[in-house]
Amino acid sequence: MRTAASANPEPPELTYGTFNGFAYMPAMPGIAYRVLFRLLGIQEPGGRCLVTEGELAAALDVHRSMVGRGLQALILAKLVFRQAKGVYLLNPMISGARSVTEHLEAIGTLDPADRLDVDDYQERYDAAVAQAEREKRKRRLGRSAPGRPKPTASTAEGTAEVLNLSTARDPSRRGPSRP
């Protein structure tokens, strides 16, 4: 019989951590919190997490794309930093350490722009999300083949109109709405 303990190996011992950074937590997609809590549970001292998106997806019983979405939100919120494929580092303000000194040193070396205890944290996160969306849109538009016109939806005046996914979908394909 498989138990929670056998499915989840024992994480390295952490003896100290401060978690007041959570008081400033921005509003993020729900999957981001699930990914964050998993990373908190498997971190090495100093906040390093050696785990792939596939492993996180299996542990959380979600599709890998959902984990990617959660990680992206955490990275934009500066709660997690991607060091390499499968290597993530938790922000020192929420990571664990072996000692108070080690933990405080890690926080002391933190770039001021990466601190969580700022009054405009939600605004910084929202701006980072908006910038990421603009960059994503720009990359998507740049993918069309050279020489081919980029597809646009035109209005009666001939100007381009951007449709969002909810207005572009056929309402007859949706299930019944919830009361």
N, C-alpha and C positions, 0 to 999 in steps of 0.2 A: 504494500500500500504506500502510495506517495503522499508525504505530508508536506506542510508548508516549510518546515525546517529542511527537509531533504531537497526541496525544489529551490530553496534559496540558501546558498552557502553562507557561512558565517562571515560577516564583514570584518575588516580589520578594526581593532579596538580604538575608539576615539574617546578621549577623556575630557575634552573641552570644546565648547562652541558657544557662540553668541548668536541669538536668533532674532534680535531686535530689528534686523533688516526686513523681516516679514511684516513689520508694522507699516511699511511703505509699499507693500506689494501692489503692483498695478492690476487692473482688470484685464485678464488674459483668457484665451480659450480654455475650457475645462481640461482638455488633454494636456496642456502645459503643466498644470498642477500635478496631474498623475505622473508625468515624466519626471518632474522635479522631485516629488517625494520618493520615487524609485531611485533617482540618482543620489539623493541624500542618504538612502539606506545602503547603497553599495559603495559609497565613496571610500577612498583611502585617506589616511590622515593628510591634511592639506587640501582636500577637496578634489583630488584627481579621480576620475571615473573611467575605467577601461571597459567600454561596452559599445556594441554596435547598435544601429537602429533596429536591425533584425532581432537582436537579443532583447532589446527593450520591448519591441512589438510582441514577441512571444511571452515575455513576463507579464505584460499588461493585457494580453489577449485582445490586441487591436491590430489593424493593418499598419504596415511599416510607414505608409504615407501619413497616417495620423501621428505617429511618433515624430516624423520629420516636421510636421506642422507645429507640434508642441515644442520641439527643440528650437525651431526658428523663433517662436514667441519668447522662449527663455533667453535666447541669445540677444534678441532685440531689447529685452528688458535688462540685459547685463547681469542676469542671475547665473548664467552659464556661458563659458567661453569654449569654443571649439579649438583644440590645439592641433589635432590631426584626425584623420578618419578613425572613428572608434575611441578617441581620446578627448574627454571633456574635462573642464576644470570649473568647479563651482566657485562663485564669487566668494572671496574670503570672508565677507560679512555674514555668510550663512553656512560656511563649511565648518567641518570639525577639525580638530588638531590634537596632538598628543599632550600639549601643555598650553597654559595661558600665554606664556612668552612666545611660543611658536605662532599661536593664533594672532596675537597682537602685532607681531612682526609682519605677518602676511597682510593684515589690514593696513599697516603703516606703509607698505610698498604699493598699495592700490592707487591707481591713477584717480585723481579727484573726479574725473568724468564718469568713473565706474562705481562710485559710491552709491549706496542705496538709500542712505539717510538724508535725502534732500527733499525739500518741500515740493519741487516741481517734477517729482519722479514720474507720475502718471503722464504729465505733459511731454516729458522726454521720451517715454515709451510710445505714446501716441504719434509723436513726430517721427520716431524711428520706424514705426509700422507704416506710416504714410510714405516715407522715403523708400522703404523696401517695395511697397506696392508700385510706386512710380518707376523704380528701376526694373521691376518685373514686367510691367506694361511696356516699357521701352525695349527690353530684350525681346519680348513677344512680337512687337511690331517689326523689329529688325530681322526676324527670322524669315520673312517672306523672300522668295527667290529674287535675285537681281533681274531687273527688266520687267518683272510682273507687277502690275499695280496692286497696292495694298487694298484689301477689301474694306469697304466702309458701308454703313447704312446711311442712305441719303434721306433728307427731309424734302418737302415740297420746294423749299428755297434753294436746295442744292448744297447745303452745308452738312458736314458730317455729324451724325448723332451717335452717341455711345449708348449702347443698351446694356443694362446690367443683367445678370443671370436670371433674377426673379421675374423681370418683365419679358425676357426673351423666351422663356419656357412656355410651352403650351399648357394652359391651366387644366385642360381635360386629362392630361397625363398625371396630374397630382392626385393623391388620395384624398379622402374626405377631410375637411378641416376639423380641427379639434375645437370643442366649445370653450 
